[in-house]
């Protein structure tokens, strides 16, 4: 899911839907061009602030893509402060959203929730509204905190906000499809934790209809992430009623995550495939899948994560999910495998 972050608010104060791909949830904002000629003349103050704001956002994006989440937080806080100085609802929405995503990536879901709430309030104070991407980040944070009912409510709210989108341009419609699909995935993950089969059965209806124009408007990374989200949703919906089908869908999702460079969500999909393999009695395959999930998660620092995001979206090869798993998943999955060495290549003990 390409994380392009929220798009600007219209001058009337209404926040347009973000072009989200939720594993990375970062805006790809270009620096504003310097206007005018005669470089020796001082720039107007407003233009200087424009450039400074975009530089903070760009620095935050670069740090996020390198996994330096706390550095990204610092840059986004600076951008948010400038946005407040300028009393700009669109810029507050963008910088606040990016900050919440960075906090979620930094294993700070409670802070991400607080930032999402502060951003909503600050934007509403200035006449802005309709920010489903913030609801999506908030939903992912709730999931991480084990607040599954709240996660479902927020994910449903985000999906419904774009369900009636009839954007005249394909790119706008694509944004709605990406966001609604990622929201449906977060909803399904929460419902799966609650063992709520009735809720899971309703998940496919949350997703906006995809038409050929939408597919054509997607980048390769976005199309791959969208397919992966769809297959993982299918696996979650089918896991209790048709585990063989669920296993196949989860393995497809894992392959697509690998193809898109989204290894956090890949590990989660492998674990889902392992649960399904267990359910159909394929114990050896389940053990292998659990082991693969555990070792991948451990190599990532112990946490498989990132809707990854997105609300959460995604840049090719970057994290575009919104972190929907916990730091001890690697150990849990290793136990499910019956015990597996998480870091085989760092163990210097010779094999017997």
N, C-alpha and C positions, 0 to 999 in steps of 0.2 A: 504494500500500500504505500504509495508515494506520499511522504509527509510534506506537503507544500504549505501547510499552515493555513490560517484563515485568510480569506481574501478581504480587501478593504471594505469598509462600510460606505454606502452611498452617501452623497452629500446631505441627503435628507435624514441621515442618521440610522438607516436600516442596514444591518450587517448582512452582506450577501453570503451565500453558502461558500465554504472554503473548498479549494480543489484538493481534497484529501485522498490519500491512499492508505490509511492507517496502518505500516510498521514504523516508518519515520514520520514524525509529525512536524516537520519543520517547513517554514515558508521559504520558497526560493525567490527572494525579493531582489531585484536588480537595483544597484545604486542609481539614484536619480542623476541624470546628466547635469553637468554644470552649464547653466544657461548664460547667454550673453557672450560678447567678445571683449577684448581688451583685458587680458588676464591680470593686469596690474591693478585694476580697480577692485576695491573690497566687495565681497559678496554681501547681499542683503542678509540680515540676521535670520530671517525665516529660512532662506536657502541653506545657510550654514547648519541650522538645526536639522533640516531635512537630511543632509549628508551625514551628520553625526548619528542620527537615529538609524539610518540604513547601515552605517558601519557597525554599530553595536549589534544589530540584528544579524548582519553577515558574519561577524566574529563569533556570535553565539552559534550560528548554524555550523560554521567550520569546526568549532570545538565539540559540538554535539556529534558530528559525523565521525570525529576521532575518538569518541567515547569519553571525552573529558566533560562530563556532565556538570560538575560543580563549577567549572570555568564557564560553561555555557550559561548556567544560572546567573552568574555575576553579570555577564554581558546583557542578558535579557532584563535583569533588574535595572540596569542603566538605561536600556531602551524604554522600559516602562516609566521610569522617572521623567525622561524627556517627553514621553507621550502625555503624562500628566501636566508637565509644564506647558505644553502646547494646547492642553484642553481638547485633545483629539480623540474622539471615540474610536475611530478605525484603528489608530495606532495603539491605543490602550488594549483593544481587543486582540490585535496581533501579538504584541509583546507579552501580554498576560497569558495568552494561549501557549506561546512558545515556552514561557517560564514553567507553566504547569507540566508540560510534556517533559522538559528537562528534569524536573523534580521527580516525576514518575520513573524516568529512566535511571535516576540516581537512587532508587529504592526509598523514595520519600513520598509514599502515596498520601499520607495525611496532609503533608504540605501542599501536594498537588491539588487536593480537594479544596484547601483553604484558598489557594491562588485562583482556582476556577471561580469560587464564590466571590472573591474580591473583584475579579475582572468583570463578572456579570454586573455587580453593583455599580462599579465605576462607569461602565458603558451605559447602563440604564440611566444613571444620573445625568448623562449627556444626551439622552434621547435615542440611544441605540437599542437594538433588540434582536431577537432571533439569532442565537448563537449555538446551534446544535453541536458544533465541534467541541465546545466547552463541556456540553453535557456528555459527550462521548469520552473525553478525557476523565471527567468526573466518574463516569460509570466504570472505567477501567480501574481507577483508584479504589473505588468501592469494592470491586471484585478482589483486588489485591488485599484489602483489609478484611475480607470475609463478610462484607455487608452485601450479601447476594440479592436480597430483595430490593435494596436501594440501587444496586447495579442494574438490575432488570428495569426498574422504573426509569432510570436515566437513559439507558440504552434505547428503550421503547420511545421515550420522548424525542431523542435525537433522530430516530428513524422516522417517526411520524412528522417531524418538522420538515422533512424533505420528501415525504411520500407523495405529496401532491405537486411536486415540482414539475413545471411544464416549461422549463427553460427553452427559449427559442434556439439557443446555440448548443451544439453537441457537447462542448466543453462543460457548460453549466449542468447539463443533464448527466454527464459523466461524473461530476463531483457528487451529485445526489446519489448515484448508484454506488459509488465507492463508499460514501459515508453510511448509507443505509445498510450495506452489506457488512461493513465492519461493526456497526451497531448491533446487527443481528447476531454476529459472532459472539460479541461480549454477552449479549442476552442469553445465547445458547450455552455458553460456558457457565454462566451463573445458574441457569435452570438445571444444567447437568449436575452441578454440585448439590443442588437441592433435590435431585432425583425427581423432578417435576416433569413427567412425560407429557402431560396435557400442555404445559407451557412450551415444551420443545416442539410439539406438533404445530404450534402457531408460528414458529420462527420463519419458515419460508415466506409467509405472507408479509413479513416486515420489509422485505427487500424490494427495491424499485425495479420495475421491468427493464430489462436490458434490450436495446434495439441495435441494429447494425451501425447506426450513426454514432452511438455511444462507444462501441468497440473501436471504431475507426479513430475516435478522438483520444483513445488511451495510448500512453506510451507503452513500450514493451514491458517495463517494470510494473506499471500499473495493471496491465492486462494479466500478468503472471500472478500478482498479488490478489487480484480479484478472483481468479480461478481457484487459487489456494484457499481463500476465505470460503468460497462456495463449497468446495469439496470438504473442508473441515466441518462446516455447518451440516452438510449431508451426513457425515459420519456421526456427529453428535446426535442428530435427530434419529438415526437408525440404530444406534448402539444397543438399545434394549430390545428392539423388535426384530432386527435383522443384523446381528453382529458380523456376519460374513461380509455383507454389503458395507457395513461401517468400517471394517478392517481395510477393505479395498479403497474406500474413499479417503481414509486417514493416510494410507500409504501414498496415495496420489498427492494429497495435500503436502506431505513431508517432502516429496520429490520436487514439487513446485516451490516450496519454501527454499529448498537447497538451491534450485535454479536461480531464484531471485536473490540469493545471498542473505536470506532472513533465517539465520540459524537458531535464534531463540524460539520462534514459532515452529521451526522444523522439529526441534526437540519435543515440544508439546504435542505435535501431531504424531510423532513416533510413539510417545507414551499412550496416546489415544488408540493407535493401532495395536499396541501391546495389550491394552485392556480388552479390545475386541477379539484379539487372537486367543486370549485366555477364555473368553466366553464361548468360543467355538471349539475349545478343547485342544488347540494347537499350542501345547505348552512349550515346546522347544522354540517355536517361532516367537512366542510371547517373550520368552527369556531373552532371546537375541534382541528383540525390539526394545525391551526395558533397558538392556545393557547399552545399546546404542544411544538411547535417549539420555541415560544417566551420564555417560562419558562425554557426550556433547555438552550437556548442561554444566558439568564440572569444568570442562575446558573453557567455558564462558564465564567462569567465576562462581559457579554454584547456582546460578539462576537462569532458567530458560524463560525468556520474556520477549517482549516487544511487539497488539495491536496496536502491540507490539506496537498502540500505538497505538492507528493508528491509527485514535483514534484515529482514533486514530488512524498513514498514507505512505509514500516511499520513494526515495531516490535509489536508483539502481545500485545494488551492492551495499546499501546502507541499512541501518536498522529502521524499519518502518512499521513496527507493530507497537502495541501500547502496553507492554509488560503486564501480562495477565497470569504470571506464575510467581511462586515465592522462592526465596534464596535457597531453601533446603530441598528443592525438588530433586536435585541430583542424588542426594542420599536416599530419599524416599524411593526413587526409581531403582537405585542400586539394590535396595532391600527387596523390592518386588522381583528383581532378577535373581534373587537367591544369593546375592553377594557378588560384587564385581569390582575389580580394581578400577577406580575412577581415573587415575593418572598413571597408566601403565608405562609411559615413556619417561616419567620422572622417578620411577622406582629403580634404584641401582642394584637391588638385590637380585643375584643371578637366579635364573629359573632352575629348578631341580632337574 
